[in-house]
Amino acid sequence: MEIDEDKIDDAVLALLWLTLHNERWAWKGFDWATTDRLHKKGLIGDPVNKSKSLFLTDEGLERSEALFRELFTRRPQ
């Protein structure tokens, strides 16, 4: 089975929006490889630090909310 890492990255970014606090910080409890890819894409600050949270960039914050709505909300019937 071939894994689409971009889809994994989108799902994790969407879930980061779920744990937002202080406007643009999210709890970092996800796979290091995924958060490293999100950092390289410019969507989050460097996740390698002692903090239990990570910082979402402007682009990351906007994309995180859009992905959350796309992936995890019900559509009106």
mmCIF file of the N, C-alpha and C atoms, coordinates in Angstrom:
data_MODEL
# 
_entry.id   MODEL 
# 
loop_
_atom_site.group_PDB 
_atom_site.id 
_atom_site.type_symbol 
_atom_site.label_atom_id 
_atom_site.label_alt_id 
_atom_site.label_comp_id 
_atom_site.label_asym_id 
_atom_site.label_entity_id 
_atom_site.label_seq_id 
_atom_site.pdbx_PDB_ins_code 
_atom_site.Cartn_x 
_atom_site.Cartn_y 
_atom_site.Cartn_z 
_atom_site.occupancy 
_atom_site.B_iso_or_equiv 
_atom_site.pdbx_formal_charge 
_atom_site.auth_seq_id 
_atom_site.auth_comp_id 
_atom_site.auth_asym_id 
_atom_site.auth_atom_id 
_atom_site.pdbx_PDB_model_num 
ATOM 1   N N  . MET A 1 1  ? 0.850   -1.170 0.000  1.00 0.00 ? 1  MET A N  1 
ATOM 2   C CA . MET A 1 1  ? 0.000   0.000  0.000  1.00 0.00 ? 1  MET A CA 1 
ATOM 3   C C  . MET A 1 1  ? 0.898   1.236  0.000  1.00 0.00 ? 1  MET A C  1 
ATOM 4   N N  . GLU A 1 2  ? 0.593   2.163  -0.875 1.00 0.00 ? 2  GLU A N  1 
ATOM 5   C CA . GLU A 1 2  ? 1.345   3.413  -0.938 1.00 0.00 ? 2  GLU A CA 1 
ATOM 6   C C  . GLU A 1 2  ? 0.579   4.496  -0.181 1.00 0.00 ? 2  GLU A C  1 
ATOM 7   N N  . ILE A 1 3  ? 1.238   5.165  0.741  1.00 0.00 ? 3  ILE A N  1 
ATOM 8   C CA . ILE A 1 3  ? 0.614   6.204  1.571  1.00 0.00 ? 3  ILE A CA 1 
ATOM 9   C C  . ILE A 1 3  ? 0.785   7.563  0.913  1.00 0.00 ? 3  ILE A C  1 
ATOM 10  N N  . ASP A 1 4  ? -0.305  8.310  0.844  1.00 0.00 ? 4  ASP A N  1 
ATOM 11  C CA . ASP A 1 4  ? -0.279  9.671  0.316  1.00 0.00 ? 4  ASP A CA 1 
ATOM 12  C C  . ASP A 1 4  ? 0.004   10.617 1.488  1.00 0.00 ? 4  ASP A C  1 
ATOM 13  N N  . GLU A 1 5  ? 1.262   11.007 1.643  1.00 0.00 ? 5  GLU A N  1 
ATOM 14  C CA . GLU A 1 5  ? 1.652   11.838 2.786  1.00 0.00 ? 5  GLU A CA 1 
ATOM 15  C C  . GLU A 1 5  ? 0.978   13.203 2.762  1.00 0.00 ? 5  GLU A C  1 
ATOM 16  N N  . ASP A 1 6  ? 0.633   13.725 1.586  1.00 0.00 ? 6  ASP A N  1 
ATOM 17  C CA . ASP A 1 6  ? -0.078  15.010 1.525  1.00 0.00 ? 6  ASP A CA 1 
ATOM 18  C C  . ASP A 1 6  ? -1.451  14.904 2.173  1.00 0.00 ? 6  ASP A C  1 
ATOM 19  N N  . LYS A 1 7  ? -2.128  13.778 1.993  1.00 0.00 ? 7  LYS A N  1 
ATOM 20  C CA . LYS A 1 7  ? -3.433  13.585 2.647  1.00 0.00 ? 7  LYS A CA 1 
ATOM 21  C C  . LYS A 1 7  ? -3.266  13.474 4.162  1.00 0.00 ? 7  LYS A C  1 
ATOM 22  N N  . ILE A 1 8  ? -2.220  12.793 4.594  1.00 0.00 ? 8  ILE A N  1 
ATOM 23  C CA . ILE A 1 8  ? -1.924  12.697 6.034  1.00 0.00 ? 8  ILE A CA 1 
ATOM 24  C C  . ILE A 1 8  ? -1.660  14.099 6.575  1.00 0.00 ? 8  ILE A C  1 
ATOM 25  N N  . ASP A 1 9  ? -0.846  14.877 5.875  1.00 0.00 ? 9  ASP A N  1 
ATOM 26  C CA . ASP A 1 9  ? -0.535  16.239 6.304  1.00 0.00 ? 9  ASP A CA 1 
ATOM 27  C C  . ASP A 1 9  ? -1.804  17.079 6.416  1.00 0.00 ? 9  ASP A C  1 
ATOM 28  N N  . ASP A 1 10 ? -2.710  16.953 5.433  1.00 0.00 ? 10 ASP A N  1 
ATOM 29  C CA . ASP A 1 10 ? -3.969  17.705 5.477  1.00 0.00 ? 10 ASP A CA 1 
ATOM 30  C C  . ASP A 1 10 ? -4.812  17.312 6.689  1.00 0.00 ? 10 ASP A C  1 
ATOM 31  N N  . ALA A 1 11 ? -4.899  16.028 6.963  1.00 0.00 ? 11 ALA A N  1 
ATOM 32  C CA . ALA A 1 11 ? -5.695  15.572 8.106  1.00 0.00 ? 11 ALA A CA 1 
ATOM 33  C C  . ALA A 1 11 ? -5.107  16.077 9.426  1.00 0.00 ? 11 ALA A C  1 
ATOM 34  N N  . VAL A 1 12 ? -3.792  15.995 9.561  1.00 0.00 ? 12 VAL A N  1 
ATOM 35  C CA . VAL A 1 12 ? -3.150  16.478 10.792 1.00 0.00 ? 12 VAL A CA 1 
ATOM 36  C C  . VAL A 1 12 ? -3.328  17.982 10.926 1.00 0.00 ? 12 VAL A C  1 
ATOM 37  N N  . LEU A 1 13 ? -3.158  18.722 9.829  1.00 0.00 ? 13 LEU A N  1 
ATOM 38  C CA . LEU A 1 13 ? -3.340  20.168 9.886  1.00 0.00 ? 13 LEU A CA 1 
ATOM 39  C C  . LEU A 1 13 ? -4.774  20.510 10.298 1.00 0.00 ? 13 LEU A C  1 
ATOM 40  N N  . ALA A 1 14 ? -5.746  19.773 9.779  1.00 0.00 ? 14 ALA A N  1 
ATOM 41  C CA . ALA A 1 14 ? -7.140  19.988 10.166 1.00 0.00 ? 14 ALA A CA 1 
ATOM 42  C C  . ALA A 1 14 ? -7.345  19.698 11.655 1.00 0.00 ? 14 ALA A C  1 
ATOM 43  N N  . LEU A 1 15 ? -6.746  18.644 12.152 1.00 0.00 ? 15 LEU A N  1 
ATOM 44  C CA . LEU A 1 15 ? -6.882  18.316 13.571 1.00 0.00 ? 15 LEU A CA 1 
ATOM 45  C C  . LEU A 1 15 ? -6.150  19.309 14.464 1.00 0.00 ? 15 LEU A C  1 
ATOM 46  N N  . LEU A 1 16 ? -5.110  19.929 13.979 1.00 0.00 ? 16 LEU A N  1 
ATOM 47  C CA . LEU A 1 16 ? -4.441  20.976 14.756 1.00 0.00 ? 16 LEU A CA 1 
ATOM 48  C C  . LEU A 1 16 ? -5.405  22.127 15.009 1.00 0.00 ? 16 LEU A C  1 
ATOM 49  N N  . TRP A 1 17 ? -6.268  22.431 14.037 1.00 0.00 ? 17 TRP A N  1 
ATOM 50  C CA . TRP A 1 17 ? -7.252  23.505 14.215 1.00 0.00 ? 17 TRP A CA 1 
ATOM 51  C C  . TRP A 1 17 ? -8.195  23.159 15.368 1.00 0.00 ? 17 TRP A C  1 
ATOM 52  N N  . LEU A 1 18 ? -8.497  21.880 15.529 1.00 0.00 ? 18 LEU A N  1 
ATOM 53  C CA . LEU A 1 18 ? -9.384  21.427 16.606 1.00 0.00 ? 18 LEU A CA 1 
ATOM 54  C C  . LEU A 1 18 ? -8.791  21.728 17.985 1.00 0.00 ? 18 LEU A C  1 
ATOM 55  N N  . THR A 1 19 ? -7.475  21.739 18.098 1.00 0.00 ? 19 THR A N  1 
ATOM 56  C CA . THR A 1 19 ? -6.830  21.937 19.404 1.00 0.00 ? 19 THR A CA 1 
ATOM 57  C C  . THR A 1 19 ? -6.243  23.334 19.585 1.00 0.00 ? 19 THR A C  1 
ATOM 58  N N  . LEU A 1 20 ? -6.679  24.284 18.749 1.00 0.00 ? 20 LEU A N  1 
ATOM 59  C CA . LEU A 1 20 ? -6.141  25.647 18.855 1.00 0.00 ? 20 LEU A CA 1 
ATOM 60  C C  . LEU A 1 20 ? -6.392  26.265 20.224 1.00 0.00 ? 20 LEU A C  1 
ATOM 61  N N  . HIS A 1 21 ? -5.419  27.020 20.675 1.00 0.00 ? 21 HIS A N  1 
ATOM 62  C CA . HIS A 1 21 ? -5.558  27.837 21.883 1.00 0.00 ? 21 HIS A CA 1 
ATOM 63  C C  . HIS A 1 21 ? -4.691  29.072 21.677 1.00 0.00 ? 21 HIS A C  1 
ATOM 64  N N  . ASN A 1 22 ? -4.995  30.127 22.378 1.00 0.00 ? 22 ASN A N  1 
ATOM 65  C CA . ASN A 1 22 ? -4.251  31.387 22.227 1.00 0.00 ? 22 ASN A CA 1 
ATOM 66  C C  . ASN A 1 22 ? -4.153  31.822 20.766 1.00 0.00 ? 22 ASN A C  1 
ATOM 67  N N  . GLU A 1 23 ? -5.230  31.656 20.036 1.00 0.00 ? 23 GLU A N  1 
ATOM 68  C CA . GLU A 1 23 ? -5.427  32.122 18.666 1.00 0.00 ? 23 GLU A CA 1 
ATOM 69  C C  . GLU A 1 23 ? -4.696  31.365 17.566 1.00 0.00 ? 23 GLU A C  1 
ATOM 70  N N  . ARG A 1 24 ? -3.476  30.913 17.783 1.00 0.00 ? 24 ARG A N  1 
ATOM 71  C CA . ARG A 1 24 ? -2.764  30.224 16.699 1.00 0.00 ? 24 ARG A CA 1 
ATOM 72  C C  . ARG A 1 24 ? -1.780  29.165 17.192 1.00 0.00 ? 24 ARG A C  1 
ATOM 73  N N  . TRP A 1 25 ? -1.965  28.713 18.398 1.00 0.00 ? 25 TRP A N  1 
ATOM 74  C CA . TRP A 1 25 ? -1.127  27.650 18.941 1.00 0.00 ? 25 TRP A CA 1 
ATOM 75  C C  . TRP A 1 25 ? -1.970  26.383 19.048 1.00 0.00 ? 25 TRP A C  1 
ATOM 76  N N  . ALA A 1 26 ? -1.360  25.231 18.780 1.00 0.00 ? 26 ALA A N  1 
ATOM 77  C CA . ALA A 1 26 ? -2.069  23.960 18.857 1.00 0.00 ? 26 ALA A CA 1 
ATOM 78  C C  . ALA A 1 26 ? -1.180  22.945 19.576 1.00 0.00 ? 26 ALA A C  1 
ATOM 79  N N  . TRP A 1 27 ? -1.840  22.005 20.227 1.00 0.00 ? 27 TRP A N  1 
ATOM 80  C CA . TRP A 1 27 ? -1.088  20.971 20.926 1.00 0.00 ? 27 TRP A CA 1 
ATOM 81  C C  . TRP A 1 27 ? -0.403  20.082 19.907 1.00 0.00 ? 27 TRP A C  1 
ATOM 82  N N  . LYS A 1 28 ? 0.847   19.760 20.182 1.00 0.00 ? 28 LYS A N  1 
ATOM 83  C CA . LYS A 1 28 ? 1.593   18.923 19.231 1.00 0.00 ? 28 LYS A CA 1 
ATOM 84  C C  . LYS A 1 28 ? 1.696   17.497 19.765 1.00 0.00 ? 28 LYS A C  1 
ATOM 85  N N  . GLY A 1 29 ? 0.783   16.691 19.328 1.00 0.00 ? 29 GLY A N  1 
ATOM 86  C CA . GLY A 1 29 ? 0.800   15.290 19.727 1.00 0.00 ? 29 GLY A CA 1 
ATOM 87  C C  . GLY A 1 29 ? 0.795   14.384 18.511 1.00 0.00 ? 29 GLY A C  1 
ATOM 88  N N  . PHE A 1 30 ? 1.338   14.860 17.412 1.00 0.00 ? 30 PHE A N  1 
ATOM 89  C CA . PHE A 1 30 ? 1.319   14.105 16.171 1.00 0.00 ? 30 PHE A CA 1 
ATOM 90  C C  . PHE A 1 30 ? 2.712   13.632 15.793 1.00 0.00 ? 30 PHE A C  1 
ATOM 91  N N  . ASP A 1 31 ? 2.743   12.724 14.862 1.00 0.00 ? 31 ASP A N  1 
ATOM 92  C CA . ASP A 1 31 ? 3.965   12.138 14.342 1.00 0.00 ? 31 ASP A CA 1 
ATOM 93  C C  . ASP A 1 31 ? 4.983   13.215 13.951 1.00 0.00 ? 31 ASP A C  1 
ATOM 94  N N  . TRP A 1 32 ? 6.233   13.018 14.360 1.00 0.00 ? 32 TRP A N  1 
ATOM 95  C CA . TRP A 1 32 ? 7.287   13.999 14.084 1.00 0.00 ? 32 TRP A CA 1 
ATOM 96  C C  . TRP A 1 32 ? 7.520   14.195 12.598 1.00 0.00 ? 32 TRP A C  1 
ATOM 97  N N  . ALA A 1 33 ? 7.445   13.124 11.818 1.00 0.00 ? 33 ALA A N  1 
ATOM 98  C CA . ALA A 1 33 ? 7.677   13.250 10.376 1.00 0.00 ? 33 ALA A CA 1 
ATOM 99  C C  . ALA A 1 33 ? 6.616   14.147 9.741  1.00 0.00 ? 33 ALA A C  1 
ATOM 100 N N  . THR A 1 34 ? 5.378   14.007 10.210 1.00 0.00 ? 34 THR A N  1 
ATOM 101 C CA . THR A 1 34 ? 4.292   14.825 9.665  1.00 0.00 ? 34 THR A CA 1 
ATOM 102 C C  . THR A 1 34 ? 4.471   16.287 10.041 1.00 0.00 ? 34 THR A C  1 
ATOM 103 N N  . THR A 1 35 ? 4.760   16.565 11.308 1.00 0.00 ? 35 THR A N  1 
ATOM 104 C CA . THR A 1 35 ? 4.925   17.963 11.708 1.00 0.00 ? 35 THR A CA 1 
ATOM 105 C C  . THR A 1 35 ? 6.157   18.574 11.034 1.00 0.00 ? 35 THR A C  1 
ATOM 106 N N  . ASP A 1 36 ? 7.179   17.755 10.786 1.00 0.00 ? 36 ASP A N  1 
ATOM 107 C CA . ASP A 1 36 ? 8.344   18.261 10.062 1.00 0.00 ? 36 ASP A CA 1 
ATOM 108 C C  . ASP A 1 36 ? 7.957   18.649 8.632  1.00 0.00 ? 36 ASP A C  1 
ATOM 109 N N  . ARG A 1 37 ? 7.136   17.829 7.982  1.00 0.00 ? 37 ARG A N  1 
ATOM 110 C CA . ARG A 1 37 ? 6.693   18.168 6.620  1.00 0.00 ? 37 ARG A CA 1 
ATOM 111 C C  . ARG A 1 37 ? 5.845   19.438 6.628  1.00 0.00 ? 37 ARG A C  1 
ATOM 112 N N  . LEU A 1 38 ? 4.955   19.577 7.609  1.00 0.00 ? 38 LEU A N  1 
ATOM 113 C CA . LEU A 1 38 ? 4.127   20.781 7.697  1.00 0.00 ? 38 LEU A CA 1 
ATOM 114 C C  . LEU A 1 38 ? 4.994   22.019 7.899  1.00 0.00 ? 38 LEU A C  1 
ATOM 115 N N  . HIS A 1 39 ? 6.055   21.878 8.685  1.00 0.00 ? 39 HIS A N  1 
ATOM 116 C CA . HIS A 1 39 ? 6.989   22.983 8.888  1.00 0.00 ? 39 HIS A CA 1 
ATOM 117 C C  . HIS A 1 39 ? 7.695   23.335 7.575  1.00 0.00 ? 39 HIS A C  1 
ATOM 118 N N  . LYS A 1 40 ? 8.158   22.323 6.847  1.00 0.00 ? 40 LYS A N  1 
ATOM 119 C CA . LYS A 1 40 ? 8.841   22.563 5.573  1.00 0.00 ? 40 LYS A CA 1 
ATOM 120 C C  . LYS A 1 40 ? 7.914   23.201 4.545  1.00 0.00 ? 40 LYS A C  1 
ATOM 121 N N  . LYS A 1 41 ? 6.605   22.953 4.661  1.00 0.00 ? 41 LYS A N  1 
ATOM 122 C CA . LYS A 1 41 ? 5.622   23.561 3.755  1.00 0.00 ? 41 LYS A CA 1 
ATOM 123 C C  . LYS A 1 41 ? 5.263   24.983 4.191  1.00 0.00 ? 41 LYS A C  1 
ATOM 124 N N  . GLY A 1 42 ? 5.794   25.421 5.347  1.00 0.00 ? 42 GLY A N  1 
ATOM 125 C CA . GLY A 1 42 ? 5.551   26.776 5.825  1.00 0.00 ? 42 GLY A CA 1 
ATOM 126 C C  . GLY A 1 42 ? 4.218   26.957 6.532  1.00 0.00 ? 42 GLY A C  1 
ATOM 127 N N  . LEU A 1 43 ? 3.608   25.854 6.989  1.00 0.00 ? 43 LEU A N  1 
ATOM 128 C CA . LEU A 1 43 ? 2.286   25.930 7.616  1.00 0.00 ? 43 LEU A CA 1 
ATOM 129 C C  . LEU A 1 43 ? 2.345   26.033 9.137  1.00 0.00 ? 43 LEU A C  1 
ATOM 130 N N  . ILE A 1 44 ? 3.456   25.590 9.717  1.00 0.00 ? 44 ILE A N  1 
ATOM 131 C CA . ILE A 1 44 ? 3.648   25.693 11.163 1.00 0.00 ? 44 ILE A CA 1 
ATOM 132 C C  . ILE A 1 44 ? 5.071   26.142 11.452 1.00 0.00 ? 44 ILE A C  1 
ATOM 133 N N  . GLY A 1 45 ? 5.264   26.665 12.671 1.00 0.00 ? 45 GLY A N  1 
ATOM 134 C CA . GLY A 1 45 ? 6.607   27.000 13.109 1.00 0.00 ? 45 GLY A CA 1 
ATOM 135 C C  . GLY A 1 45 ? 7.396   25.731 13.380 1.00 0.00 ? 45 GLY A C  1 
ATOM 136 N N  . ASP A 1 46 ? 8.669   25.852 13.648 1.00 0.00 ? 46 ASP A N  1 
ATOM 137 C CA . ASP A 1 46 ? 9.530   24.703 13.904 1.00 0.00 ? 46 ASP A CA 1 
ATOM 138 C C  . ASP A 1 46 ? 8.999   23.907 15.100 1.00 0.00 ? 46 ASP A C  1 
ATOM 139 N N  . PRO A 1 47 ? 8.605   22.654 14.890 1.00 0.00 ? 47 PRO A N  1 
ATOM 140 C CA . PRO A 1 47 ? 8.040   21.865 15.985 1.00 0.00 ? 47 PRO A CA 1 
ATOM 141 C C  . PRO A 1 47 ? 9.081   21.304 16.950 1.00 0.00 ? 47 PRO A C  1 
ATOM 142 N N  . VAL A 1 48 ? 10.357  21.441 16.607 1.00 0.00 ? 48 VAL A N  1 
ATOM 143 C CA . VAL A 1 48 ? 11.406  20.887 17.460 1.00 0.00 ? 48 VAL A CA 1 
ATOM 144 C C  . VAL A 1 48 ? 11.773  21.907 18.530 1.00 0.00 ? 48 VAL A C  1 
ATOM 145 N N  . ASN A 1 49 ? 11.118  21.786 19.669 1.00 0.00 ? 49 ASN A N  1 
ATOM 146 C CA . ASN A 1 49 ? 11.389  22.632 20.824 1.00 0.00 ? 49 ASN A CA 1 
ATOM 147 C C  . ASN A 1 49 ? 10.790  21.970 22.056 1.00 0.00 ? 49 ASN A C  1 
ATOM 148 N N  . LYS A 1 50 ? 10.963  22.558 23.216 1.00 0.00 ? 50 LYS A N  1 
ATOM 149 C CA . LYS A 1 50 ? 10.482  21.956 24.459 1.00 0.00 ? 50 LYS A CA 1 
ATOM 150 C C  . LYS A 1 50 ? 9.020   22.252 24.740 1.00 0.00 ? 50 LYS A C  1 
ATOM 151 N N  . SER A 1 51 ? 8.430   23.150 23.976 1.00 0.00 ? 51 SER A N  1 
ATOM 152 C CA . SER A 1 51 ? 7.032   23.514 24.167 1.00 0.00 ? 51 SER A CA 1 
ATOM 153 C C  . SER A 1 51 ? 6.113   22.348 23.819 1.00 0.00 ? 51 SER A C  1 
ATOM 154 N N  . LYS A 1 52 ? 4.963   22.269 24.480 1.00 0.00 ? 52 LYS A N  1 
ATOM 155 C CA . LYS A 1 52 ? 3.974   21.250 24.171 1.00 0.00 ? 52 LYS A CA 1 
ATOM 156 C C  . LYS A 1 52 ? 3.034   21.708 23.062 1.00 0.00 ? 52 LYS A C  1 
ATOM 157 N N  . SER A 1 53 ? 3.245   22.922 22.580 1.00 0.00 ? 53 SER A N  1 
ATOM 158 C CA . SER A 1 53 ? 2.413   23.480 21.517 1.00 0.00 ? 53 SER A CA 1 
ATOM 159 C C  . SER A 1 53 ? 3.274   23.862 20.330 1.00 0.00 ? 53 SER A C  1 
ATOM 160 N N  . LEU A 1 54 ? 2.620   24.016 19.183 1.00 0.00 ? 54 LEU A N  1 
ATOM 161 C CA . LEU A 1 54 ? 3.307   24.533 18.020 1.00 0.00 ? 54 LEU A CA 1 
ATOM 162 C C  . LEU A 1 54 ? 2.508   25.700 17.451 1.00 0.00 ? 54 LEU A C  1 
ATOM 163 N N  . PHE A 1 55 ? 3.164   26.524 16.694 1.00 0.00 ? 55 PHE A N  1 
ATOM 164 C CA . PHE A 1 55 ? 2.636   27.776 16.169 1.00 0.00 ? 55 PHE A CA 1 
ATOM 165 C C  . PHE A 1 55 ? 2.189   27.573 14.727 1.00 0.00 ? 55 PHE A C  1 
ATOM 166 N N  . LEU A 1 56 ? 0.961   27.987 14.395 1.00 0.00 ? 56 LEU A N  1 
ATOM 167 C CA . LEU A 1 56 ? 0.499   27.943 13.020 1.00 0.00 ? 56 LEU A CA 1 
ATOM 168 C C  . LEU A 1 56 ? 0.771   29.280 12.350 1.00 0.00 ? 56 LEU A C  1 
ATOM 169 N N  . THR A 1 57 ? 1.351   29.235 11.158 1.00 0.00 ? 57 THR A N  1 
ATOM 170 C CA . THR A 1 57 ? 1.595   30.461 10.397 1.00 0.00 ? 57 THR A CA 1 
ATOM 171 C C  . THR A 1 57 ? 0.248   31.003 9.911  1.00 0.00 ? 57 THR A C  1 
ATOM 172 N N  . ASP A 1 58 ? 0.245   32.196 9.337  1.00 0.00 ? 58 ASP A N  1 
ATOM 173 C CA . ASP A 1 58 ? -1.001  32.747 8.793  1.00 0.00 ? 58 ASP A CA 1 
ATOM 174 C C  . ASP A 1 58 ? -1.612  31.784 7.773  1.00 0.00 ? 58 ASP A C  1 
ATOM 175 N N  . GLU A 1 59 ? -0.784  31.304 6.852  1.00 0.00 ? 59 GLU A N  1 
ATOM 176 C CA . GLU A 1 59 ? -1.266  30.366 5.837  1.00 0.00 ? 59 GLU A CA 1 
ATOM 177 C C  . GLU A 1 59 ? -1.740  29.065 6.477  1.00 0.00 ? 59 GLU A C  1 
ATOM 178 N N  . GLY A 1 60 ? -0.988  28.585 7.466  1.00 0.00 ? 60 GLY A N  1 
ATOM 179 C CA . GLY A 1 60 ? -1.351  27.349 8.155  1.00 0.00 ? 60 GLY A CA 1 
ATOM 180 C C  . GLY A 1 60 ? -2.654  27.476 8.908  1.00 0.00 ? 60 GLY A C  1 
ATOM 181 N N  . LEU A 1 61 ? -2.862  28.600 9.551  1.00 0.00 ? 61 LEU A N  1 
ATOM 182 C CA . LEU A 1 61 ? -4.093  28.829 10.303 1.00 0.00 ? 61 LEU A CA 1 
ATOM 183 C C  . LEU A 1 61 ? -5.294  28.840 9.360  1.00 0.00 ? 61 LEU A C  1 
ATOM 184 N N  . GLU A 1 62 ? -5.165  29.542 8.251  1.00 0.00 ? 62 GLU A N  1 
ATOM 185 C CA . GLU A 1 62 ? -6.259  29.626 7.282  1.00 0.00 ? 62 GLU A CA 1 
ATOM 186 C C  . GLU A 1 62 ? -6.554  28.257 6.660  1.00 0.00 ? 62 GLU A C  1 
ATOM 187 N N  . ARG A 1 63 ? -5.489  27.574 6.251  1.00 0.00 ? 63 ARG A N  1 
ATOM 188 C CA . ARG A 1 63 ? -5.675  26.253 5.628  1.00 0.00 ? 63 ARG A CA 1 
ATOM 189 C C  . ARG A 1 63 ? -6.178  25.228 6.632  1.00 0.00 ? 63 ARG A C  1 
ATOM 190 N N  . SER A 1 64 ? -5.732  25.322 7.862  1.00 0.00 ? 64 SER A N  1 
ATOM 191 C CA . SER A 1 64 ? -6.164  24.405 8.912  1.00 0.00 ? 64 SER A CA 1 
ATOM 192 C C  . SER A 1 64 ? -7.676  24.481 9.116  1.00 0.00 ? 64 SER A C  1 
ATOM 193 N N  . GLU A 1 65 ? -8.202  25.691 9.211  1.00 0.00 ? 65 GLU A N  1 
ATOM 194 C CA . GLU A 1 65 ? -9.651  25.844 9.397  1.00 0.00 ? 65 GLU A CA 1 
ATOM 195 C C  . GLU A 1 65 ? -10.412 25.342 8.170  1.00 0.00 ? 65 GLU A C  1 
ATOM 196 N N  . ALA A 1 66 ? -9.933  25.671 6.983  1.00 0.00 ? 66 ALA A N  1 
ATOM 197 C CA . ALA A 1 66 ? -10.617 25.235 5.758  1.00 0.00 ? 66 ALA A CA 1 
ATOM 198 C C  . ALA A 1 66 ? -10.644 23.707 5.661  1.00 0.00 ? 66 ALA A C  1 
ATOM 199 N N  . LEU A 1 67 ? -9.527  23.073 5.971  1.00 0.00 ? 67 LEU A N  1 
ATOM 200 C CA . LEU A 1 67 ? -9.471  21.616 5.930  1.00 0.00 ? 67 LEU A CA 1 
ATOM 201 C C  . LEU A 1 67 ? -10.357 20.995 6.996  1.00 0.00 ? 67 LEU A C  1 
ATOM 202 N N  . PHE A 1 68 ? -10.384 21.591 8.183  1.00 0.00 ? 68 PHE A N  1 
ATOM 203 C CA . PHE A 1 68 ? -11.245 21.075 9.243  1.00 0.00 ? 68 PHE A CA 1 
ATOM 204 C C  . PHE A 1 68 ? -12.693 21.095 8.784  1.00 0.00 ? 68 PHE A C  1 
ATOM 205 N N  . ARG A 1 69 ? -13.122 22.216 8.229  1.00 0.00 ? 69 ARG A N  1 
ATOM 206 C CA . ARG A 1 69 ? -14.509 22.334 7.747  1.00 0.00 ? 69 ARG A CA 1 
ATOM 207 C C  . ARG A 1 69 ? -14.793 21.330 6.617  1.00 0.00 ? 69 ARG A C  1 
ATOM 208 N N  . GLU A 1 70 ? -13.838 21.173 5.712  1.00 0.00 ? 70 GLU A N  1 
ATOM 209 C CA . GLU A 1 70 ? -14.018 20.262 4.578  1.00 0.00 ? 70 GLU A CA 1 
ATOM 210 C C  . GLU A 1 70 ? -14.089 18.801 5.028  1.00 0.00 ? 70 GLU A C  1 
ATOM 211 N N  . LEU A 1 71 ? -13.202 18.417 5.947  1.00 0.00 ? 71 LEU A N  1 
ATOM 212 C CA . LEU A 1 71 ? -13.089 17.017 6.323  1.00 0.00 ? 71 LEU A CA 1 
ATOM 213 C C  . LEU A 1 71 ? -14.016 16.575 7.455  1.00 0.00 ? 71 LEU A C  1 
ATOM 214 N N  . PHE A 1 72 ? -14.362 17.492 8.351  1.00 0.00 ? 72 PHE A N  1 
ATOM 215 C CA . PHE A 1 72 ? -15.011 17.057 9.589  1.00 0.00 ? 72 PHE A CA 1 
ATOM 216 C C  . PHE A 1 72 ? -16.361 17.674 9.907  1.00 0.00 ? 72 PHE A C  1 
ATOM 217 N N  . THR A 1 73 ? -16.923 18.441 9.016  1.00 0.00 ? 73 THR A N  1 
ATOM 218 C CA . THR A 1 73 ? -18.262 18.980 9.300  1.00 0.00 ? 73 THR A CA 1 
ATOM 219 C C  . THR A 1 73 ? -19.278 18.354 8.370  1.00 0.00 ? 73 THR A C  1 
ATOM 220 N N  . ARG A 1 74 ? -20.517 18.307 8.844  1.00 0.00 ? 74 ARG A N  1 
ATOM 221 C CA . ARG A 1 74 ? -21.607 17.757 8.047  1.00 0.00 ? 74 ARG A CA 1 
ATOM 222 C C  . ARG A 1 74 ? -22.123 18.811 7.090  1.00 0.00 ? 74 ARG A C  1 
ATOM 223 N N  . ARG A 1 75 ? -22.502 18.369 5.951  1.00 0.00 ? 75 ARG A N  1 
ATOM 224 C CA . ARG A 1 75 ? -23.090 19.254 4.966  1.00 0.00 ? 75 ARG A CA 1 
ATOM 225 C C  . ARG A 1 75 ? -24.595 19.354 5.217  1.00 0.00 ? 75 ARG A C  1 
ATOM 226 N N  . PRO A 1 76 ? -25.196 20.545 5.050  1.00 0.00 ? 76 PRO A N  1 
ATOM 227 C CA . PRO A 1 76 ? -26.642 20.662 5.235  1.00 0.00 ? 76 PRO A CA 1 
ATOM 228 C C  . PRO A 1 76 ? -27.377 19.773 4.231  1.00 0.00 ? 76 PRO A C  1 
ATOM 229 N N  . GLN A 1 77 ? -28.471 19.195 4.715  1.00 0.00 ? 77 GLN A N  1 
ATOM 230 C CA . GLN A 1 77 ? -29.248 18.317 3.832  1.00 0.00 ? 77 GLN A CA 1 
ATOM 231 C C  . GLN A 1 77 ? -30.465 19.008 3.287  1.00 0.00 ? 77 GLN A C  1 
# 
